[in-house]
Amino acid sequence: MSKRVGILMGGLSREREVSLRTGEGVAAALEARGHDIVRIVIGPDTAPVDELVRQARIDVAFLALHGRGGEDGCMQGLLEWMGIPYTGSSVIGSALAMDKLKAKELFRLHNVPTPPYYVATARDLPDLEELHGSFGFPVVVKPRGEGSSLGVQKVGSMAELEAAVRGALELDEMVLVERFVRAMEVHVGVLDGRVLGAIEIVPKSGVYDYHAKYTADATDYICPPRLGGTRIRGVLNLAERAVRALGCTGAVRVDLLVTEGENEYVLEVNTLPGMTPTSLLPKIAGAAGLDYGSLCEAILDTARLHASIPHAKRRPTRLEVPEVARESRAGLRRVG
């Protein structure tokens, strides 16, 4: 019996539009491969998420969400309670990867190199210069829990630092100030524990921020990266170590810096990588011989439950779904 697949997209985060593009791309690809697909669009004016999912009567969830509420363990926890297998990492793996501070702490614990940093909050603003001390410039300012490089800025002076920290604090209660490392930016794709390959990122602005990620022709992509065989093997190994340190599974993208010397640093691990036309994971998979549709199929195959919650193992059958959810199959093609 074929499974009914719900593509969860949209959400309430600042990455909603990117999520909608990811979700539509995945939905179209899986439909073309014969899957029974339901687009579950989550938004500020839709019904509650649990209600949308119940109405859709799905067997498995393909998470096309980005940012808070979708990538940080919240949606994963809901699906665990509902007993619906889902793509991506577990609740804890998702939460740790989304939290830049906790991820860095675990990287250090597992001897995974990551750029030096310190944390700033609103209470630190009056004494920011003292807190910064001899840390030096340039630095990169990042909100603790945002994705898609939202709020990320490279700054070169104390005045710029204060403005960037204030701006980042509008997105998060805590901000990371990270030492800028002059290096090649390399991203590694990992699928179900297997490295797919790597890609070199060359943003024309010099910083791979939100604009560089989602604007056509704003970034050059080189696949494979311009690295020697021994060096690239070290980079791929480091990416695998970062994924294991956070306990991530499914489709993962690891962002790294590779210096001209012998140093490599992990920036972050993305547990729900973008799947838009400009996204990196499809580019990496394509270079490895895996087309977009096959990649979506392979990600779907990784869907599972992680928490083993006893009462979540049995979900209502379609006959037990409340009357309000018994809509026509056509009417459920797009929920939300």
N, C-alpha and C positions, 0 to 999 in steps of 0.2 A: 504494500500500500504506500503510495507516494505521500511524503510529508508536506504539510502546509507551512510555508516559511513566512514569517513576519519580518519585514525590513523596518526596523525602528529608526526613525530619522527626525530631524528638526530639533526639538528640545527647547530649552529656555536659556541656554548659554549664549554668550556673544559669538559663538561659532555656529549658530543656527543655519545661516545661509550655506556655509561650507558643508554642513551635515546634510542638508537637503540635496545638494549636488552629489555628494557621495552616495546617499541613499537611492536616488533615482538611477545613477549609473549602475549600482549593484542590482537593483530590482530589474532593470531592463536586461542586463546580462544573464541573470538567472532565469528570467522568463524565456529568453531566447533558447535556453538549454532545457526547457520543458518543465521547470518547477512551478508549483502552485504558489504564487506570490501574493502577499497582502502588504500594501504600503501603509504602515502605521505612522501617521504624521503627528508628532507631539508639538504642542504650541501653547501660548498663553491663553488662547480662547477655546481650546479643545477640552474634552472631558478628561478627568484624571487618568494618569497613565495606566493604572491597574485596570480601570474600566475599559480603556481602549484595547488593551491586550486581551482581556476576557472576551470582548465582543468579536475580536478577530478570529478567535478559536484556532490559534496556531499551535503547531507541534514543536517548532524550534524558532529561535529569534536570531536574526542576523543584525548585530548592533552596528549601525551606521551613524551613531551619535558622536559628537565631539564636545569636549569641554565639561564643565560642571554639570552634575546630574546624570551624565551619560557615560563619562569616561572615568569617573572617580570612585566607582564602587557602588554608587547609589542604585543605579538601574540593575546592576548585577545582583545586588542583594534582593531586590524586588522579584527578579526572575527566579532566584534560588527558592524563595518562599512559595512562588507559584508553581515550582516544579517544571519550569520550561528551560530546556537546554539552550545555551546562548554562545555566541562566538566571543573570542577575546579571553582576557585573563579573569581570574577569580576576583572576588570582592577585595581581598587584601592586596593582591598583586596590582589591581587597578588603582586602588587608593594610594599605595606606596609610590607607584610610578607617576601619578598625577601630582603628588606632593613633592615639589622640588627639594625642599629641605630634608624630608625623611629619606628621599632617594639618595641624596648626597651622603647622608649619615650612614646609610647601608653600604654605599659604594666604598666609603672609607673603611668601614668595618671589614669588608671583604677584599680589601687591597685593590680596589678598582680605581685607578687614578681619575680625578675630577678636578677642575680648576679651583684654586683657593677662593674663599668667599666669606662674607659675614652677613648677618641678618639685621635689618632695620625695621622699626615700627614707627607709628606716629609719635610715640613718646620719645623717640630718639632724635626727632627733627631738630629740637633746639641745640642738641650736642652732636650733630651729625659730623661736624668737622673733627671733633675729638674722637668720635667713634671710628671714623675713617683713618685717622692717624697717618701712619707711614705706608698705608696700603698701596698708594700710588695710583696713577692713571696711565692709560685709559681703563675704564671698567665697564661692565655690562650690568644694567639694572633689570631685574625680572620680578614680576609678581610671583608669589610662592605657588599658587595653584591655578594659573591660567595656561591654556594651550595655544597652539598656532602662533606662538611668539607674540601674543597680545601684550602690550605694555612693555615690551623689551626695547631698551635703548642703550646705545653705546655712548658714553660721555667721557670728556677729557678734562674737566675742571670741577672745582667744588660748586660753583654756581650751577653748572649743568647737572651735577649730581643731585643737588637739592631739588631742582625742578623735576628731574626724572623720578626720584623717590616719591615726591608728592603725587606725581601722575600715576605711578604704579600703585600707590596706596589707595587710589580711587577704585582700583580693581581688586585689591586684596588687603587684608589687615597686616600682612607681613611681606617684606620685600627682600630678595637676595641681591646683594651687591657682589658680583663675581669678577675676578681679575680677567681682563681681556687677554686672550692668548692669540698671538699672530700665527695662524696655522691654516692648513687646508681643512675645509669642512667636508667630512665624509659621513654618509648615512648608510647603514647596513640593514638589509631586510632579513628577517628571520621568520620562518613559518613552521609552527609545530616543532620547534627545537632544531630545525634544519636551516642553516644559513643559505639564503638565496643568492646573495651577492651584495655589491656595494656600488655607490654612486658618489661622484664628487660634485659639490655644489659651489658655483661661483656667482654669487649675487652681484649684479652690476653696481649696486649702491654701496657694496662693501659689508653690508649686514643682512643676514637672512631673516628679515622681519616679516610681519604679516603681509605687507605689500609685495615683497619679493617672493613670497610663497604662492600667492594667488593671483598675480598679475602676469599675463602672457608676455614673454620676452624680457622679463625683469631679471631673470636668472639663467645662467648657462649650466647645463648638466652634462657631465662627462662620465661615461660608463663603459668600461670599468675606470676607476680612479687612476690618475697618473702616479702610480706607486710600483715599486719593484715587487717581485713575487714574495720574497721573505717578509717585506714590510706589510703587504696586504694581508698575508696570513696572520700576522700579529694583530692587525686591526680587527679582522673577523673573529679571532679568538677572544679579544677584549670585549667585543660586542656580545658574544655568547656568555662571558662571565658576568657582564652587567645584567643580562636577562635573568640568569640564575640567581644573582644576588637579590633581585626583587621578586623572584618567583613568578615571572610572567609566562604566559602560554599563548597559543594561537598565533595570529599574525602580529608581528612586532617590528617596529623600526627603531634602531638605536642611532642616536646622533653623536658623532665624535669629532674631535679636533686632532689633526695629525701635523706635528711641527716638522720643520726642515731637519731638526736633529733627530733624536731617537725617542721622543716623547709622544705619547698618545693620551688623550683625555676623553672621558665620557661626559657628555653634556646632559643627556636625558634618554629615557626609554619611553616610547609611545606605544600604548597598548591597543589603541584603535586608530591606526594610521589612516590618513585621508585616502580616498579612492576616486578623486576628481581627475579630470584630464591632465592637470599639472602636478598631481601628487607623485610622491617619490616611490612608494612601494610598487605601484604598477609599472613604473619605469624600470626598477630593479628586476622585477619578475620577468618583464618583457625581454630584457637582455639575457636572462637565464633560460629563455625559450618557453616561458609560461605566459600565454596571452591573457588579456583582461578577464574574459569569461572563465577560463580555466583557473585563474587566480581566485575569483569569487567562489567557484565551486570548491576549490581546495580549502578556502577559509571556512565555508559552510560545513565541510566535513569535520572541522575541529570543534564544532559546537558541542558543549557538554555542561553538566552540572558539576560543581566543585565541592559544595558544602555538605552533601549527604544529609539533608534535613529530612527526618523520617516522614513527617506528615506532608511534605511537599512532593513525595514520590507519586502520589495519586492525585490527578487533577480531574475536575468534572468532565464527563463525556459530553459530546455535543447535545445529547438528549437532556442533560442536566443543566445546561446553560439557561439562565433566566430568560423569560419571554422577550424582554427588551433587546436581547442579543440575537434573537432568531430572525435575523434579516436575510434577505436574499443574498446569494453568493456574489452576484454582480454588485450589490450595494456595499459589500464589504471589501471591494477591491481597493478602496482608499478609505482608511479610517482616520478620523481627526479633521 
